[in-house]
Amino acid sequence: MEQKENLLLGICGSPRNQGTEYAVKYALDYAKEKFDFKTEFWSVRGKTIKFCIHCDYCIREKKGCMHVDNLDELYSLLKEAKFLLLGTPVFQGNLSGQLKTVMDRCRALIALNPDVFKGKVGMALAVGGDRSGGQEIAIRTILDFFQQNHVISVSGGAFGANIGASLWTRDQGRKGVEQDEEGLRAIRKVVKRMADFL
């Protein structure tokens, strides 16, 4: 499958349609309208996603993952996209279990092609109910995934989006994110930096 040079894939790691889904879609809309990215949205919400059990089937057989579930549709998008946005709600001070499972299951893609993510450009955002609820730790976990898999990670730079976009809902879900102008500004800053790679 050929990589599309301007395709930005936004992955929402929230099982709910609340603040994180709003933030990921906000980023995609901004990227499309301001910088002419082609965008795709994919959410864990309502999906069947089985845990990686580290069985090494993907390494031994070179046929992808042994599990058959909704990640099959995501695998093709991950290969096709040049740009990746991973967004997560904060669960217990870190990213959601759903998004972590998506990241773990990418092992099957890498077993087929160790360079599958090489040269892609990635950004991270995290949404928490508290001001300091674990957003930075969740973002760092996503950036660690990027680094391990040769994805070029971008941030908005100093003064507001140092490692990614952190949003605060004040425990008001979507409404809280809609009102978090500083968090939305951080999203815009990171997307702008990502656009430098177009």
MDTraj code that builds the backbone (N, CA, C; nanometers):
import mdtraj as md
import numpy as np

residues = "MET GLU GLN LYS GLU ASN LEU LEU LEU GLY ILE CYS GLY SER PRO ARG ASN GLN GLY THR GLU TYR ALA VAL LYS TYR ALA LEU ASP TYR ALA LYS GLU LYS PHE ASP PHE LYS THR GLU PHE TRP SER VAL ARG GLY LYS THR ILE LYS PHE CYS ILE HIS CYS ASP TYR CYS ILE ARG GLU LYS LYS GLY CYS MET HIS VAL ASP ASN LEU ASP GLU LEU TYR SER LEU LEU LYS GLU ALA LYS PHE LEU LEU LEU GLY THR PRO VAL PHE GLN GLY ASN LEU SER GLY GLN LEU LYS THR VAL MET ASP ARG CYS ARG ALA LEU ILE ALA LEU ASN PRO ASP VAL PHE LYS GLY LYS VAL GLY MET ALA LEU ALA VAL GLY GLY ASP ARG SER GLY GLY GLN GLU ILE ALA ILE ARG THR ILE LEU ASP PHE PHE GLN GLN ASN HIS VAL ILE SER VAL SER GLY GLY ALA PHE GLY ALA ASN ILE GLY ALA SER LEU TRP THR ARG ASP GLN GLY ARG LYS GLY VAL GLU GLN ASP GLU GLU GLY LEU ARG ALA ILE ARG LYS VAL VAL LYS ARG MET ALA ASP PHE LEU".split()
xyz = np.array([
    [0.0842, -0.1185, 0.0000],
    [0.0000, 0.0000, 0.0000],
    [0.0882, 0.1242, 0.0000],
    [0.0592, 0.2159, -0.0896],
    [0.1405, 0.3365, -0.1030],
    [0.1037, 0.4398, 0.0030],
    [0.2068, 0.5015, 0.0597],
    [0.1854, 0.6049, 0.1606],
    [0.1387, 0.7338, 0.0926],
    [0.0388, 0.7983, 0.1517],
    [-0.0109, 0.9248, 0.0992],
    [0.0568, 1.0377, 0.1738],
    [0.1264, 1.1221, 0.0999],
    [0.2165, 1.2201, 0.1590],
    [0.1473, 1.3276, 0.2417],
    [0.0177, 1.3473, 0.2234],
    [-0.0498, 1.4515, 0.3026],
    [-0.1623, 1.3955, 0.3897],
    [-0.1610, 1.2635, 0.4133],
    [-0.2678, 1.2019, 0.4927],
    [-0.2324, 1.2040, 0.6404],
    [-0.3171, 1.2688, 0.7175],
    [-0.3052, 1.2741, 0.8631],
    [-0.4122, 1.1838, 0.9230],
    [-0.3678, 1.0814, 0.9943],
    [-0.4580, 0.9880, 1.0599],
    [-0.4689, 1.0257, 1.2068],
    [-0.5894, 1.0569, 1.2507],
    [-0.6141, 1.0874, 1.3907],
    [-0.6763, 0.9675, 1.4593],
    [-0.6101, 0.9183, 1.5629],
    [-0.6589, 0.8034, 1.6385],
    [-0.7029, 0.8520, 1.7755],
    [-0.8291, 0.8288, 1.8073],
    [-0.8835, 0.8680, 1.9361],
    [-0.8860, 0.7467, 2.0279],
    [-0.8158, 0.7568, 2.1407],
    [-0.8060, 0.6454, 2.2330],
    [-0.9102, 0.6453, 2.3431],
    [-1.0210, 0.7151, 2.3210],
    [-1.1253, 0.7210, 2.4235],
    [-1.2440, 0.6324, 2.3874],
    [-1.2955, 0.5568, 2.4836],
    [-1.4151, 0.4771, 2.4575],
    [-1.5432, 0.5591, 2.4605],
    [-1.5320, 0.6901, 2.4877],
    [-1.6497, 0.7773, 2.4934],
    [-1.6408, 0.8865, 2.3864],
    [-1.7531, 0.9410, 2.3517],
    [-1.7568, 1.0565, 2.2625],
    [-1.7653, 1.1807, 2.3496],
    [-1.6489, 1.2196, 2.4025],
    [-1.6438, 1.3358, 2.4911],
    [-1.5255, 1.4244, 2.4534],
    [-1.4473, 1.4637, 2.5518],
    [-1.3439, 1.5637, 2.5290],
    [-1.2329, 1.5215, 2.4352],
    [-1.1866, 1.3977, 2.4475],
    [-1.0752, 1.3541, 2.3635],
    [-1.1171, 1.3450, 2.2177],
    [-1.2352, 1.2918, 2.1934],
    [-1.2822, 1.2835, 2.0545],
    [-1.2981, 1.4230, 1.9958],
    [-1.3509, 1.5162, 2.0750],
    [-1.3624, 1.6545, 2.0272],
    [-1.2239, 1.7103, 1.9937],
    [-1.1253, 1.6871, 2.0809],
    [-0.9914, 1.7431, 2.0605],
    [-0.9248, 1.6854, 1.9353],
    [-0.9363, 1.5548, 1.9147],
    [-0.8756, 1.4934, 1.7965],
    [-0.9423, 1.5462, 1.6696],
    [-1.0747, 1.5549, 1.6705],
    [-1.1443, 1.6067, 1.5520],
    [-1.1140, 1.7548, 1.5292],
    [-1.0986, 1.8297, 1.6369],
    [-1.0601, 1.9714, 1.6252],
    [-0.9248, 1.9821, 1.5540],
    [-0.8298, 1.8991, 1.5954],
    [-0.6972, 1.9000, 1.5330],
    [-0.7057, 1.8632, 1.3850],
    [-0.7835, 1.7611, 1.3531],
    [-0.7974, 1.7192, 1.2131],
    [-0.8628, 1.8283, 1.1294],
    [-0.9676, 1.8894, 1.1827],
    [-1.0360, 1.9965, 1.1087],
    [-0.9425, 2.1148, 1.0846],
    [-0.8660, 2.1504, 1.1870],
    [-0.7717, 2.2619, 1.1731],
    [-0.6653, 2.2289, 1.0686],
    [-0.6127, 2.1080, 1.0723],
    [-0.5104, 2.0663, 0.9760],
    [-0.5638, 2.0686, 0.8335],
    [-0.6866, 2.0262, 0.8185],
    [-0.7478, 2.0220, 0.6848],
    [-0.7768, 2.1616, 0.6318],
    [-0.8359, 2.2446, 0.7161],
    [-0.8771, 2.3777, 0.6709],
    [-0.7596, 2.4738, 0.6545],
    [-0.6634, 2.4661, 0.7452],
    [-0.5530, 2.5630, 0.7445],
    [-0.4379, 2.5198, 0.6551],
    [-0.4122, 2.3884, 0.6486],
    [-0.2916, 2.3416, 0.5800],
    [-0.3186, 2.2396, 0.4702],
    [-0.4452, 2.2127, 0.4420],
    [-0.4833, 2.1257, 0.3315],
    [-0.4371, 1.9811, 0.3477],
    [-0.4298, 1.9347, 0.4723],
    [-0.4073, 1.7925, 0.4940],
    [-0.5303, 1.7151, 0.4481],
    [-0.5078, 1.5946, 0.4003],
    [-0.6166, 1.4987, 0.3885],
    [-0.6231, 1.4290, 0.5238],
    [-0.7424, 1.4081, 0.5767],
    [-0.7524, 1.3536, 0.7122],
    [-0.8415, 1.2300, 0.7181],
    [-0.8087, 1.1442, 0.8144],
    [-0.8902, 1.0275, 0.8477],
    [-0.9020, 1.0218, 0.9988],
    [-1.0193, 0.9854, 1.0470],
    [-1.0430, 0.9715, 1.1905],
    [-1.0742, 0.8263, 1.2226],
    [-1.0114, 0.7757, 1.3284],
    [-1.0400, 0.6396, 1.3742],
    [-1.0462, 0.6419, 1.5259],
    [-1.1476, 0.5773, 1.5810],
    [-1.1664, 0.5777, 1.7249],
    [-1.1750, 0.4358, 1.7790],
    [-1.1275, 0.4200, 1.9023],
    [-1.1428, 0.2905, 1.9697],
    [-1.2868, 0.2702, 2.0148],
    [-1.3646, 0.3778, 2.0173],
    [-1.5016, 0.3715, 2.0694],
    [-1.5854, 0.2707, 1.9899],
    [-1.6453, 0.1784, 2.0627],
    [-1.7329, 0.0791, 2.0001],
    [-1.6602, -0.0315, 1.9258],
    [-1.5282, -0.0347, 1.9351],
    [-1.4505, -0.1341, 1.8616],
    [-1.4153, -0.2526, 1.9516],
    [-1.3979, -0.3678, 1.8874],
    [-1.3433, -0.4848, 1.9547],
    [-1.1929, -0.4857, 1.9305],
    [-1.1173, -0.4745, 2.0394],
    [-0.9714, -0.4688, 2.0300],
    [-0.9149, -0.5662, 2.1332],
    [-0.8585, -0.6730, 2.0858],
    [-0.8049, -0.7747, 2.1758],
    [-0.6622, -0.7378, 2.2187],
    [-0.6284, -0.7772, 2.3406],
    [-0.4949, -0.7505, 2.3923],
    [-0.3894, -0.8271, 2.3133],
    [-0.2736, -0.7643, 2.2962],
    [-0.1563, -0.8381, 2.2504],
    [-0.1190, -0.9360, 2.3614],
    [-0.0992, -1.0629, 2.3254],
    [-0.0614, -1.1632, 2.4256],
    [0.0840, -1.2082, 2.4077],
    [0.1563, -1.1352, 2.3248],
    [0.2998, -1.1596, 2.3055],
    [0.3274, -1.3057, 2.2694],
    [0.2438, -1.3572, 2.1804],
    [0.2555, -1.4983, 2.1425],
    [0.3619, -1.5210, 2.0350],
    [0.4066, -1.4113, 1.9725],
    [0.5090, -1.4141, 1.8670],
    [0.4602, -1.4740, 1.7355],
    [0.3278, -1.4908, 1.7225],
    [0.2740, -1.5374, 1.5937],
    [0.3168, -1.4430, 1.4814],
    [0.3091, -1.3129, 1.5071],
    [0.3413, -1.2149, 1.4026],
    [0.4873, -1.2249, 1.3594],
    [0.5744, -1.2613, 1.4516],
    [0.7172, -1.2742, 1.4199],
    [0.7457, -1.4061, 1.3490],
    [0.6858, -1.5128, 1.3981],
    [0.7105, -1.6454, 1.3392],
    [0.6514, -1.6579, 1.1992],
    [0.5264, -1.6148, 1.1851],
    [0.4525, -1.6429, 1.0619],
    [0.4603, -1.5330, 0.9570],
    [0.4903, -1.4116, 1.0009],
    [0.4964, -1.2962, 0.9086],
    [0.3664, -1.2803, 0.8298],
    [0.2546, -1.2990, 0.9007],
    [0.1224, -1.2877, 0.8379],
    [0.0347, -1.1870, 0.9107],
    [0.0950, -1.1002, 0.9888],
    [0.0159, -1.0064, 1.0669],
    [-0.0173, -1.0641, 1.2030],
    [-0.1238, -1.0143, 1.2629],
    [-0.1620, -1.0556, 1.3984],
    [-0.2546, -1.1767, 1.3944],
    [-0.2423, -1.2611, 1.4958],
    [-0.3299, -1.3784, 1.5049],
    [-0.4740, -1.3403, 1.5367],
    [-0.4919, -1.2248, 1.6022],
    [-0.6267, -1.1801, 1.6380],
    [-0.7000, -1.1278, 1.5145],
    [-0.8275, -1.1528, 1.5100],
    [-0.9139, -1.0956, 1.4063],
    [-1.0138, -1.0062, 1.4777],
    [-0.9986, -0.8765, 1.4579],
    [-1.0869, -0.7809, 1.5240],
    [-1.0838, -0.6491, 1.4478],
    [-1.1295, -0.5431, 1.5104],
    [-1.1412, -0.4151, 1.4401],
    [-1.0084, -0.3469, 1.4108],
    [-0.8985, -0.3990, 1.4628],
    [-0.7696, -0.3382, 1.4287],
    [-0.7287, -0.3663, 1.2849],
    [-0.7900, -0.4657, 1.2232],
    [-0.7589, -0.4932, 1.0831],
    [-0.7819, -0.3696, 0.9959],
    [-0.8889, -0.2962, 1.0243],
    [-0.9192, -0.1756, 0.9454],
    [-0.8204, -0.0631, 0.9758],
    [-0.7660, -0.0606, 1.0973],
    [-0.6706, 0.0439, 1.1337],
    [-0.5333, 0.0176, 1.0732],
    [-0.4935, -0.1070, 1.0631],
    [-0.3614, -0.1400, 1.0101],
    [-0.3385, -0.0773, 0.8724],
    [-0.4369, -0.0870, 0.7862],
    [-0.4193, -0.0315, 0.6513],
    [-0.4067, 0.1205, 0.6552],
    [-0.4817, 0.1852, 0.7441],
    [-0.4711, 0.3305, 0.7574],
    [-0.3347, 0.3714, 0.8125],
    [-0.2827, 0.2946, 0.9078],
    [-0.1514, 0.3251, 0.9639],
    [-0.0420, 0.3158, 0.8576],
    [-0.0533, 0.2199, 0.7693],
    [0.0458, 0.2067, 0.6624],
    [0.0336, 0.3197, 0.5610],
    [-0.0879, 0.3632, 0.5376],
    [-0.1149, 0.4628, 0.4339],
    [-0.0785, 0.6051, 0.4768],
    [-0.0942, 0.6360, 0.6035],
    [-0.0779, 0.7738, 0.6511],
    [0.0693, 0.8119, 0.6630],
    [0.0990, 0.9339, 0.6264],
    [0.2324, 0.9917, 0.6478],
    [0.2405, 1.0591, 0.7847],
    [0.1252, 1.1084, 0.8325],
    [0.1192, 1.1830, 0.9583],
    [0.0254, 1.1109, 1.0556],
    [0.0667, 1.1060, 1.1811],
    [-0.0109, 1.0366, 1.2838],
    [-0.0398, 1.1301, 1.4007],
    [-0.1634, 1.1279, 1.4453],
    [-0.2035, 1.1992, 1.5670],
    [-0.2650, 1.0958, 1.6604],
    [-0.2031, 1.0774, 1.7764],
    [-0.2586, 0.9873, 1.8773],
    [-0.3090, 1.0719, 1.9934],
    [-0.4383, 1.0577, 2.0218],
    [-0.4999, 1.1329, 2.1299],
    [-0.5573, 1.0388, 2.2335],
    [-0.5403, 1.0738, 2.3600],
    [-0.5870, 0.9859, 2.4669],
    [-0.6497, 1.0640, 2.5808],
    [-0.7505, 1.0063, 2.6443],
    [-0.7917, 1.0579, 2.7742],
    [-0.6918, 1.0069, 2.8784],
    [-0.6879, 1.0713, 2.9923],
    [-0.6017, 1.0247, 3.1005],
    [-0.6795, 0.9261, 3.1865],
    [-0.6275, 0.8047, 3.1959],
    [-0.6813, 0.7010, 3.2829],
    [-0.5761, 0.6707, 3.3888],
    [-0.6068, 0.6907, 3.5143],
    [-0.5148, 0.6586, 3.6227],
    [-0.3756, 0.7181, 3.5997],
    [-0.3721, 0.8417, 3.5535],
    [-0.2463, 0.9127, 3.5396],
    [-0.1659, 0.8792, 3.4162],
    [-0.2260, 0.8088, 3.3192],
    [-0.1535, 0.7756, 3.1971],
    [-0.2537, 0.7594, 3.0843],
    [-0.2095, 0.7038, 2.9709],
    [-0.3009, 0.6906, 2.8574],
    [-0.4035, 0.5806, 2.8824],
    [-0.5036, 0.5760, 2.7970],
    [-0.6096, 0.4764, 2.8125],
    [-0.5569, 0.3373, 2.7789],
    [-0.6181, 0.2373, 2.8409],
    [-0.5825, 0.0994, 2.8095],
    [-0.6099, 0.0656, 2.6644],
    [-0.7137, 0.1259, 2.6084],
    [-0.7481, 0.0997, 2.4687],
    [-0.6372, 0.1468, 2.3746],
    [-0.5871, 0.2684, 2.3981],
    [-0.4822, 0.3187, 2.3101],
    [-0.3526, 0.2406, 2.3304],
    [-0.3233, 0.2052, 2.4544],
    [-0.2033, 0.1246, 2.4783],
    [-0.2121, -0.0081, 2.4048],
    [-0.3301, -0.0680, 2.4008],
    [-0.3460, -0.1936, 2.3290],
    [-0.3257, -0.1749, 2.1791],
    [-0.3769, -0.0640, 2.1244],
    [-0.3531, -0.0332, 1.9830],
    [-0.2024, -0.0263, 1.9568],
    [-0.1306, 0.0453, 2.0425],
    [0.0135, 0.0590, 2.0249],
    [0.0833, -0.0765, 2.0356],
    [0.0435, -0.1568, 2.1337],
    [0.1029, -0.2901, 2.1491],
    [0.0792, -0.3762, 2.0253],
    [-0.0396, -0.3681, 1.9718],
    [-0.0753, -0.4516, 1.8562],
    [-0.0073, -0.4071, 1.7273],
    [0.0555, -0.2913, 1.7280],
    [0.1328, -0.2480, 1.6109],
    [0.2556, -0.3359, 1.5895],
    [0.2871, -0.4170, 1.6891],
    [0.3974, -0.5123, 1.6757],
    [0.3794, -0.6008, 1.5518],
    [0.2541, -0.6322, 1.5205],
    [0.2277, -0.7169, 1.4037],
    [0.2672, -0.6466, 1.2739],
    [0.2445, -0.5158, 1.2661],
    [0.2851, -0.4397, 1.1477],
    [0.4368, -0.4352, 1.1365],
    [0.5015, -0.4133, 1.2501],
    [0.6463, -0.3990, 1.2524],
    [0.7142, -0.5322, 1.2211],
    [0.6523, -0.6422, 1.2630],
    [0.7074, -0.7742, 1.2306],
    [0.7063, -0.7989, 1.0802],
    [0.6048, -0.7471, 1.0130],
    [0.5968, -0.7608, 0.8669],
    [0.6950, -0.6682, 0.7965],
    [0.7123, -0.5479, 0.8520],
    [0.8000, -0.4482, 0.7912],
    [0.8579, -0.3595, 0.9012],
    [0.9823, -0.3843, 0.9414],
    [1.0422, -0.3065, 1.0506],
    [1.0471, -0.1559, 1.0243],
    [1.0359, -0.1156, 0.8986],
    [1.0409, 0.0261, 0.8633],
    [0.9031, 0.0855, 0.8349],
    [0.7975, 0.0166, 0.8767],
    [0.6623, 0.0598, 0.8419],
    [0.6320, 0.2011, 0.8906],
    [0.6907, 0.2406, 1.0049],
    [0.6651, 0.3738, 1.0597],
    [0.7792, 0.4726, 1.0335],
    [0.8857, 0.4255, 0.9750],
    [1.0043, 0.5090, 0.9586],
    [0.9745, 0.6319, 0.8732],
    [1.0072, 0.7498, 0.9272],
    [0.9890, 0.8736, 0.8527],
    [0.8499, 0.9330, 0.8622],
    [0.7565, 0.8621, 0.9245],
    [0.6262, 0.9236, 0.9486],
    [0.6432, 1.0324, 1.0539],
    [0.5486, 1.1235, 1.0588],
    [0.5550, 1.2356, 1.1529],
    [0.4382, 1.2233, 1.2489],
    [0.4668, 1.2300, 1.3798],
    [0.3623, 1.2067, 1.4781],
    [0.3490, 1.3161, 1.5810],
    [0.2267, 1.3353, 1.6282],
    [0.1992, 1.4282, 1.7374],
    [0.1100, 1.3595, 1.8390],
    [0.1134, 1.4119, 1.9609],
    [0.0359, 1.3532, 2.0695],
    [-0.0468, 1.4591, 2.1396],
    [-0.1646, 1.4181, 2.1850],
    [-0.2439, 1.5043, 2.2724],
    [-0.3071, 1.4194, 2.3804],
    [-0.3283, 1.4823, 2.4947],
    [-0.3894, 1.4121, 2.6077],
    [-0.4882, 1.5053, 2.6763],
    [-0.5978, 1.4462, 2.7224],
    [-0.7065, 1.5212, 2.7838],
    [-0.7313, 1.4656, 2.9227],
    [-0.7254, 1.5535, 3.0234],
    [-0.7481, 1.5107, 3.1602],
    [-0.8529, 1.5944, 3.2304],
    [-0.9169, 1.5352, 3.3279],
    [-1.0171, 1.6074, 3.4049],
    [-0.9567, 1.7052, 3.5031],
    [-0.8342, 1.6770, 3.5485],
    [-0.7622, 1.7667, 3.6380],
    [-0.6568, 1.8431, 3.5592],
    [-0.6172, 1.9576, 3.6112],
    [-0.5138, 2.0370, 3.5432],
    [-0.3846, 1.9560, 3.5285],
    [-0.3470, 1.8868, 3.6358],
    [-0.2259, 1.8042, 3.6343],
    [-0.2651, 1.6592, 3.6629],
    [-0.3411, 1.6016, 3.5720],
    [-0.3968, 1.4690, 3.5961],
    [-0.3194, 1.3555, 3.5346],
    [-0.2083, 1.3869, 3.4667],
    [-0.1311, 1.2835, 3.3989],
    [-0.1162, 1.3072, 3.2500],
    [-0.1600, 1.4236, 3.2027],
    [-0.1518, 1.4517, 3.0598],
    [-0.0087, 1.4398, 3.0069],
    [0.0872, 1.4973, 3.0806],
    [0.2248, 1.4950, 3.0317],
    [0.2801, 1.3532, 3.0281],
    [0.2467, 1.2733, 3.1268],
    [0.2928, 1.1339, 3.1287],
    [0.2314, 1.0571, 3.0121],
    [0.1032, 1.0794, 2.9864],
    [0.0371, 1.0122, 2.8743],
    [0.1010, 1.0524, 2.7415],
    [0.1297, 1.1815, 2.7262],
    [0.1943, 1.2295, 2.6034],
    [0.3322, 1.1656, 2.5889],
    [0.4082, 1.1600, 2.6974],
    [0.5419, 1.1008, 2.6911],
    [0.5348, 0.9533, 2.6519],
    [0.4322, 0.8830, 2.6963],
    [0.4171, 0.7420, 2.6598],
    [0.3949, 0.7281, 2.5097],
    [0.3152, 0.8173, 2.4533],
    [0.2949, 0.8166, 2.3075],
    [0.4254, 0.8506, 2.2361],
    [0.4975, 0.9507, 2.2859],
    [0.6246, 0.9889, 2.2230],
    [0.7274, 0.8766, 2.2319],
    [0.7241, 0.7994, 2.3403],
    [0.8128, 0.6825, 2.3509],
    [0.7807, 0.5811, 2.2410],
    [0.6522, 0.5610, 2.2147],
    [0.6116, 0.4710, 2.1057],
    [0.6649, 0.5225, 1.9725],
    [0.6529, 0.6531, 1.9504],
    [0.7050, 0.7114, 1.8259],
    [0.8554, 0.6876, 1.8142],
    [0.9275, 0.7173, 1.9211],
    [1.0735, 0.7048, 1.9167],
    [1.1164, 0.5616, 1.8888],
    [1.0529, 0.4667, 1.9549],
    [1.0905, 0.3269, 1.9371],
    [1.0687, 0.2809, 1.7935],
    [0.9714, 0.3416, 1.7253],
    [0.9333, 0.2947, 1.5920],
    [0.9708, 0.3914, 1.4802],
    [1.0662, 0.4809, 1.5089],
    [1.1256, 0.5691, 1.4076],
    [1.0278, 0.6703, 1.3490],
    [0.9273, 0.7084, 1.4290],
    [0.8364, 0.8164, 1.3908],
    [0.8993, 0.9476, 1.4375],
    [0.8996, 1.0473, 1.3513],
    [0.9506, 1.1794, 1.3876],
    [0.8426, 1.2495, 1.4692],
    [0.8705, 1.2776, 1.5954],
    [0.7682, 1.3409, 1.6789],
    [0.7840, 1.4924, 1.6752],
    [0.6697, 1.5607, 1.6739],
    [0.6707, 1.7072, 1.6736],
    [0.5882, 1.7586, 1.7903],
    [0.6258, 1.8773, 1.8341],
    [0.5498, 1.9464, 1.9378],
    [0.5249, 2.0877, 1.8878],
    [0.4608, 2.1662, 1.9698],
    [0.4381, 2.3054, 1.9329],
    [0.5514, 2.3960, 1.9754],
    [0.6571, 2.3385, 2.0328],
    [0.7700, 2.4183, 2.0775],
    [0.7419, 2.4831, 2.2120],
    [0.8295, 2.5723, 2.2502],
    [0.8207, 2.6373, 2.3803],
    [0.6961, 2.7262, 2.3906],
    [0.6605, 2.7567, 2.5129],
    [0.5521, 2.8493, 2.5438],
    [0.4140, 2.7946, 2.5085],
    [0.3836, 2.6771, 2.5640],
    [0.2457, 2.6323, 2.5537],
    [0.2214, 2.4938, 2.5004],
    [0.3183, 2.4363, 2.4313],
    [0.2973, 2.3020, 2.3758],
    [0.4318, 2.2311, 2.3654],
    [0.5055, 2.2298, 2.4738],
    [0.6444, 2.1844, 2.4716],
    [0.6629, 2.0433, 2.4181],
    [0.5772, 1.9493, 2.4581],
    [0.5934, 1.8118, 2.4105],
    [0.4701, 1.7620, 2.3352],
    [0.3654, 1.8400, 2.3331],
    [0.2406, 1.8021, 2.2681],
    [0.1289, 1.8900, 2.3198],
    [0.0080, 1.8505, 2.2939],
    [-0.1073, 1.9311, 2.3351],
    [-0.1731, 1.8696, 2.4575],
    [-0.1766, 1.9458, 2.5652],
    [-0.2384, 1.9023, 2.6899],
    [-0.3664, 1.9814, 2.7118],
    [-0.4747, 1.9089, 2.7358],
    [-0.6036, 1.9751, 2.7543],
    [-0.6640, 1.9385, 2.8893],
    [-0.7430, 2.0308, 2.9424],
    [-0.8006, 2.0188, 3.0758],
    [-0.9514, 2.0388, 3.0653],
    [-1.0271, 1.9373, 3.1049],
    [-1.1726, 1.9447, 3.0913],
    [-1.2429, 2.0025, 3.2133],
    [-1.1723, 2.0146, 3.3254],
    [-1.2354, 2.0522, 3.4524],
    [-1.3509, 1.9566, 3.4854],
    [-1.3325, 1.8319, 3.4449],
    [-1.4335, 1.7268, 3.4647],
    [-1.5679, 1.7606, 3.4002],
    [-1.5627, 1.8307, 3.2872],
    [-1.6844, 1.8651, 3.2137],
    [-1.6858, 1.8053, 3.0736],
    [-1.6007, 1.7064, 3.0493],
    [-1.6036, 1.6366, 2.9218],
    [-1.5833, 1.7271, 2.8022],
    [-1.6653, 1.7052, 2.6996],
    [-1.6542, 1.7819, 2.5752],
    [-1.6654, 1.9328, 2.6007],
    [-1.7594, 1.9710, 2.6847],
    [-1.7788, 2.1133, 2.7135],
    [-1.6515, 2.1746, 2.7703],
    [-1.5833, 2.1001, 2.8577],
    [-1.4599, 2.1510, 2.9149],
    [-1.3522, 2.1732, 2.8111],
    [-1.3387, 2.0799, 2.7161],
    [-1.2389, 2.0959, 2.6104],
    [-1.2754, 2.2125, 2.5192],
    [-1.4019, 2.2246, 2.4855],
    [-1.4459, 2.3362, 2.4018],
    [-1.4097, 2.4708, 2.4638],
    [-1.4073, 2.4760, 2.5970],
    [-1.3796, 2.6016, 2.6669],
    [-1.2325, 2.6181, 2.7052],
    [-1.1505, 2.5177, 2.6781],
    [-1.0087, 2.5241, 2.7134],
    [-0.9301, 2.5880, 2.5996],
    [-0.9353, 2.7195, 2.5929],
    [-0.8711, 2.7901, 2.4819],
    [-0.7202, 2.7685, 2.4799],
    [-0.6595, 2.7572, 2.5969],
    [-0.5146, 2.7337, 2.6011],
    [-0.4810, 2.5966, 2.5424],
    [-0.5625, 2.4958, 2.5745],
    [-0.5409, 2.3629, 2.5192],
    [-0.5636, 2.3595, 2.3685],
    [-0.6662, 2.4290, 2.3222],
    [-0.6925, 2.4332, 2.1783],
    [-0.5819, 2.5086, 2.1046],
    [-0.5279, 2.6107, 2.1676],
    [-0.4140, 2.6834, 2.1087],
    [-0.2934, 2.5904, 2.0983],
    [-0.2739, 2.5053, 2.1987],
    [-0.1643, 2.4090, 2.1939],
    [-0.1818, 2.3135, 2.0756],
    [-0.3030, 2.2677, 2.0522],
    [-0.3289, 2.1821, 1.9361],
    [-0.2887, 2.2541, 1.8082],
    [-0.3301, 2.3791, 1.7950],
    [-0.2993, 2.4546, 1.6733],
    [-0.1488, 2.4702, 1.6538],
    [-0.0768, 2.4930, 1.7644],
    [0.0681, 2.5084, 1.7551],
    [0.1355, 2.3796, 1.7078],
    [0.0894, 2.2659, 1.7581],
    [0.1512, 2.1394, 1.7186],
    [0.1176, 2.1074, 1.5729],
    [-0.0059, 2.1293, 1.5331],
    [-0.0441, 2.1044, 1.3935],
    [0.0368, 2.1940, 1.2997],
    [0.0562, 2.3175, 1.3392],
    [0.1357, 2.4098, 1.2559],
    [0.2772, 2.3573, 1.2378],
    [0.3364, 2.3056, 1.3448],
    [0.4707, 2.2485, 1.3337],
    [0.4705, 2.1250, 1.2445],
    [0.3662, 2.0448, 1.2563],
    [0.3547, 1.9261, 1.1723],
    [0.3468, 1.9637, 1.0245],
    [0.2793, 2.0738, 0.9961],
    [0.2627, 2.1180, 0.8578],
    [0.3968, 2.1539, 0.7925],
    [0.4986, 2.1810, 0.8729],
    [0.6320, 2.2082, 0.8175],
    [0.6860, 2.0887, 0.7403],
    [0.6314, 1.9697, 0.7673],
    [0.6788, 1.8476, 0.7023],
    [0.6004, 1.8133, 0.5756],
    [0.5030, 1.8942, 0.5414],
    [0.4280, 1.8679, 0.4184],
    [0.5178, 1.8865, 0.2964],
])
top = md.Topology()
chain = top.add_chain()
for i, resn in enumerate(residues, 1):
    res = top.add_residue(resn, chain, resSeq=i)
    for name in ("N", "CA", "C"):
        top.add_atom(name, md.element.get_by_symbol(name[0]), res)
traj = md.Trajectory(xyz[None], top)
